[in-house]
Amino acid sequence: MPQPKNTTHKMYPLVESYLEGHLTQKAFCAKHGISESVLNYWLSKYRGETAEPAEAFIEITPRAVSERALMEINYPHGVCLRLFTPVEPSYLKHLLAPGRRKA
C-alpha cells in the first residue's frame, strides 16, 4: 500500500522539531521513519520560506580608513570582503548569514 504524500502541514512541524533538537540527521530520520533526503528536501523548503529576504546590497559608511584590513571574509563564490575598522558582532553575524553567501 503506498504511503500518504508528505505535506507542508505534516512536515514543517517535523522540521521544526529537528531544528530544535540535538539529534543528528541520521538519528532523527531513523526515529521518525523518514529518509535523510526527505528531511533535507523539507529543510530546504522550510528555510526558503521562513528566511528573511536578503537585500542585494547594504550601504556601508566607513568611520575611518586604514591601509591594513583588520579582517577578511572570503565567500565561496569568490567575493572577498575586507574590513578596515572594527565592527559590531551583530553586524558581522549579518555579513556571515547564509542568505549573504549566495551567488
Secondary structure as the mmCIF struct_conf table of DSSP 4:
data_model
#
loop_
_struct_conf.conf_type_id
_struct_conf.id
_struct_conf.beg_label_comp_id
_struct_conf.beg_label_asym_id
_struct_conf.beg_label_seq_id
_struct_conf.end_label_comp_id
_struct_conf.end_label_asym_id
_struct_conf.end_label_seq_id
HELX_LH_PP_P HELX_LH_PP_P1 PRO A 2 ASN A 6
HELX_RH_AL_P HELX_RH_AL_P1 THR A 8 GLU A 20
BEND BEND1 GLY A 21 GLY A 21
HELX_RH_AL_P HELX_RH_AL_P2 GLN A 25 HIS A 32
TURN_TY1_P TURN_TY1_P1 GLY A 33 GLY A 33
HELX_RH_AL_P HELX_RH_AL_P3 GLU A 36 THR A 50
BEND BEND2 ALA A 51 ALA A 51
HELX_LH_PP_P HELX_LH_PP_P2 GLU A 52 GLU A 55
BEND BEND3 ALA A 56 ALA A 56
BEND BEND4 ARG A 63 ARG A 63
BEND BEND5 GLU A 67 ARG A 68
BEND BEND6 LEU A 70 LEU A 70
STRN STRN1 MET A 71 ASN A 74
TURN_TY1_P TURN_TY1_P2 PRO A 76 HIS A 77
BEND BEND7 GLY A 78 GLY A 78
STRN STRN2 CYS A 80 LEU A 83
BEND BEND8 THR A 85 THR A 85
HELX_RH_AL_P HELX_RH_AL_P4 PRO A 89 LEU A 96
BEND BEND9 ALA A 97 ALA A 97
HELX_RH_3T_P HELX_RH_3T_P1 PRO A 98 ARG A 101
#
